[in-house]
Amino acid sequence: MAGFFTLHLKNPQQGLSSWSKILPFVPIGLHLYLLYLAIETDSGQNLSLFNLLSLVGFIMVLIVSVYRIRHQTPHLMLYTALFAAISVSLGLIPHKEVILKLTGDALSIFHIWLAIISFSLLLMASLQSALVLMLHKKLRSKPASIHPLLPPLQQMEHFAFDLVVAGIITLTLALLLGFFLPPEVIKEQAMHKIILTLLAWFSFCTLIISYKLSKISAIQFARYTLIAFTLLTIGFIGTKFVLEFILQRG
């Protein structure tokens, strides 16, 4: 799928047929099946870092595929497809399993799902923000070099903002549910992960309010989105990486 959109971006003058809008749903179905095989085990659910990244890639491609039915987003579609392909490839590498027994534990399942969905949305917002900054730079320096398939700048800015809002709503719900988890589960969480996640949440909330009150421009919003997401990534991905690959713990 990534190759298909790469060719489309290299040959923008060639229009796409209507069936191309449903094309991504074929690899999406295959990705979902591979996720099921990787996560569901006889002992429980394997939520290793690679499996979680693969799940993030699946959610991102699914959201963009639905969005592009009515909007033109070939660049974002390409980047999310590449991320999904890399995450699937990483999952094929032998790695330590992190087994959780979530069957019947609705609270933990909802908490984990909301956390993963929020991370996926905010990652998409970061990618979209990077595209906004790139387009803004080209408009100021080399407008003739702007790719013809890039949507208008204002549309891209609005989409990035909507993604951040959706990501913060789901992250807020995930954090609220986290307070109702069993005390022993909360104690197992690394303190720096909680602190960085809360800092990222506060940063994104501040960005949303500042943008709506016209305290910052759309370009500043895009820049600060990348910074806030870095905090979230260090807390989420960094903690998982250290625990699984350095400390060899689940």
Helices and strands as residue ranges (DSSP letters): H 2-10, G 18-21, H 25-39, E 45-46, H 49-67, H 74-91, E 99-100, H 106-141, G 143-145, H 153-178, H 183-188, H 191-212, H 218-233, I 234-238, H 239-241, I 242-246
